[in-house]
Amino acid sequence: MTFDPTTIPAAVVDRLTEDYVLWLTTVNASGEPTPTPVWFVWFDGEVWIRSQPEGAKIDHLAANPHVALNLNSDRTGGDVVVLNGAGTAQDAMPDAAWEAYVAKYDQQISGLGFTPESFAASYAVPIHVTPSRLRHW
């Protein structure tokens, strides 16, 4: 079955748009899943993440692009959202995706002492995830 982001339920799109933290799980060189909490933006049915160049996730993705993306569930195990897909390090994000990222995390970025420009310079590697599967309940 082909993943079609236009068929995602509105409640899931709301979570993907409004949640601030997503767990990116990559696979390390020994085949071990490695989950990492990250900031992200849902843009045109895809996920964009920023990483520092020396981040282990960059090496993981170069060797194996398979990823899982998880939002936190509620306290009783409901409201689950899991995406599987392929992640790749990119040279740049689409301008509109970067603008959405900055709008979402502006307070957090400034709270860490960054401007959007200095944040982009430090977290200089955009990661693009193309989902292939969605599970939710």
N, C-alpha and C positions, 0 to 999 in steps of 0.2 A: 504494500500500500504506500502510495506517495504521500508525504507530509504536505498538508495544505494549511498554511497559517490563517487563511480566511475562514476556516471551519472551527477555530479554537473558540470555546465558550467565552462569553464576555467576562465572566468571573475570573477565568484564568488570564485573560488579557489584562484585566485590572491588576492582578497580582504581578504579572510580568512588567507592567508599566510602573506600578507604585512601590513595590518592595524595594528596599535599598541594598539588601545583601542576597547574593546567590552563591551557592556552593558549586564551584567548577571542579570536577574530578577528571584529572588526567591520569596517564599511566606512566610510571617511571621505568627506567631501564631494566629493572628486574621484574617488570610485569605487575608491580603493586599499584593498586588504585591510590591516588593521592588527592584527597579533597582539600580545597582551599576556598575560604570565603572571599568573595570579590565584589566590587561595585560593577554595575552593568547597566546597559540600556537596551531595551527591546525596541528595535527599529526596523520597520518594513518586514516583519516576520522573521527577523534574525537577531542574534545577540552580539553586542559589541562590549568588550572588556578592555581595560588598559593594564599594562604590566611594565614593571621596570625591566630593562633589557637583560639583567643578570638573573631574572626570576627562573626558578627551576621549571616552571610550567612552559616556558618558551622551548627549553630543551626537550621536554616531554612531548610537546606537540610536533616538533620537528621529526621525532622518531616514530610517533604514533598519534595520528590526528583524532582518534576516537575519544569522545568526551561524554560525560553526563553532567547535566545542570540540574540542581535541586534547589527549590525554595524551601524554607523552613515550614514544617507542618504546624498545625495547632497543637496544643498541649495533649490532646487525646488521640493524636495520630490522623486527624482529618485534614482537609484543605491541602492535600498533597499535590505538588506539581513537579514532574520530572521530565526533562527533555534529554534525548540522546541525539548526538550528531557528530559533525566533524569540525574541529577547530584548527585555525591556521593563524600564524603571526602575519601581520600585514605591515606595509610601509606607512599607510595612512588610513584614517577613518573617513567616510563620507562627511562632508561639512555639516550636513543636517543632523547626522548621528552624533557628531561631536557637540554641536549646539544643544541637542537634547540631553546629552551626558552632563554638560556644564550646568544646564538649567536644573537638572535633578540633584546634582551634588555640590552646587555652588557654596552652600553653607559649610559642608564638610571639607571641601577643598580649602576654603579660607580659614576654617578652624584648625587646619594642619599647618597654616602659615604659607600656603601656596597661593599664587594667582592661577587662573586657568592656564596661562602660558607657561608658568614655571612647573605646574603639575604635568602638563603635556610633555615638557622637556624631561622630567624625571621619570614619568610613566610613559616612556616614548614608544612602546610597542603596542599597537592595537591588536587585539585578538578578535577574530571574526568567527562566530559559530553559526553554522548552517544546520538547523535542526532537521532530523529525519524521523523522529518519533516523539510522541507526547503521551504520557500517562498522567492521569489526574483523578482525584476523588475527594 
